[in-house]
């Protein structure tokens, strides 16, 4: 109370002197949207030298798939200077050496946004860098699924794929993004990566720097 009273008194005196009054620095600060996806760039993984399957923290692989992380510069994969995010870290997500499809999912913590969501004013932005290898048609997509407290699916939003044609046959990744309102009855959000193989061999659908943010609609 004393601090508030002192600020009020100072404001009155300063205003009387004809000087513009600004609130304390803390009151001027704006909140930066928080990325709700953990390990969004596959950095919490230890890739091997062949791009084989390794554990990727915070992600639950789709059963029976070879979802993995690969280090930029691994032979036969995108390198540190290939098209992709400017701040890309060391690793990216990949489909892996086996199967026709691959992927993984992650349940997000959205409890702090529930009141905003239920008010109907919660806006989300889903984004990710997606791509593939050379002239192969393999691809990746990123999806967020919104669910009610009883597990009912209320909606989906997907970014990607980035096709071989869009990549001009070059190994690398391109950014894709979509925004919209979170369904009002949402109590759970799940993000999932899916990689699809279009020809025999390694599943060369790739992804990196994934994000999901929730903010109050303008």
Secondary structure as GFF3:
##gff-version 3
##sequence-region A 1 218
A	DSSP	alpha_helix	2	16	.	.	.	ID=ss1
A	DSSP	alpha_helix	25	28	.	.	.	ID=ss2
A	DSSP	beta_strand	60	61	.	.	.	ID=ss3
A	DSSP	beta_strand	68	71	.	.	.	ID=ss4
A	DSSP	beta_strand	91	96	.	.	.	ID=ss5
A	DSSP	beta_strand	101	108	.	.	.	ID=ss6
A	DSSP	three_ten_helix	111	113	.	.	.	ID=ss7
A	DSSP	alpha_helix	114	119	.	.	.	ID=ss8
A	DSSP	beta_strand	122	132	.	.	.	ID=ss9
A	DSSP	beta_strand	139	147	.	.	.	ID=ss10
A	DSSP	beta_strand	153	159	.	.	.	ID=ss11
A	DSSP	beta_strand	172	181	.	.	.	ID=ss12
A	DSSP	beta_strand	188	196	.	.	.	ID=ss13
A	DSSP	beta_strand	203	216	.	.	.	ID=ss14
###
